[in-house]
Amino acid sequence: MKAMILAAGRGERMRPLTDTCPKPLLKVAGEPLIGWHLRRLRAAGIGEIVINHAWLGAQIEAALGSGGAYGVNIRYSPEGETGLETA
C-alpha cells in the first residue's frame, strides 16, 4: 500500500515556532509530528509514502531522508517555498 502526507503548509497558527522549523518537524514527546504519522502508517502495513512539502521543505527531506529510520520508503513532491495554497 501507498500513502501521501500533505505537509506543505506554513503552520501560521504555530508561529513563531514555524518561522524557522516546518510544522511537521516540531516535536511532541520527543518525536517530530510527522514521525508519529510515519510510525502509524508503518504499523498499518503502509511502506511506500510520498510527502508533499513547501515551506522549509528541504529541512523535512534532510530530517527524514529515505525513511529508513521509520521502516518506510519516502519520496518527496516539493511545491517550492511558497506552496500552491489551499483550494
N, C-alpha and C positions, 0 to 999 in steps of 0.2 A: 504494500500500500504506500501511497504518497500523500504528503500534506504540504500546504503552503501557509506560512506565517506572514501576516501583513504587519511589518514593523517599520513603516515609512514615516509615521507621524513625528512631529517635533516634540510632543509632550508638553504643550503650553501650560497645562494646569499644574505641572510638576516643576515649573520654573521657580527658582533659578537652578535647580539641580540639573535640568536638561540643557542648560546653556552650553555645557562642556562635555556632557555624557548623554548618549542616546537613551531614551526611556527603557528600552529592552535590557540595557546593561545595568540599570540601577539595581542595587542589591537589596534583597529581603531575606532575612535569616541567613545571611552569608552567601546567598545564591542569586545570580542575576535573574531578573524577572523572566527573561526568555529561557533561561536554563530550566526553570520549573516546567515550562511548556515542552521543551525538548525531552525531558525525562518522562513526562506523562505520555507523550507521543510514542516514545520507545517502548514504554510499558504496555501500550495498546497494540504493539506489533508494527508500528509505522517506522520504517528505517530510512526512507527517502524524503528529504524535506527541502523545500525551496523557501528562502527567506527574502521577501521583498523589502528593500530599505531605501531610505533617502537621507534624512538628517543625520549627519555624522556616521553614515553607513560604513565607512572604512574601519571605524572602531569596532563595529559589530563583526565584520569579517575577520579582523585581527584577533578578536577575543575568542571567536568560535571556530575559526579555521574550517577544516573539512568536516567537523562534527565528531571526530573520533573520541574525544573526551566524554561525549554523551552517548556513544554507541550508535550514532546515526551518520548518514551521508548528507551533507548540506551543500546545496548550490545556492547561488545568490542571483537576485533580479534587482539590480540597482536602478533607481529613478533619477539620481543626481541629487545634489544638496537641497534643492527647493521642493522636490516632490511633485506629484501630479495633482495634489489636492484631493478633496473628497468629492463624492457625487460624480 
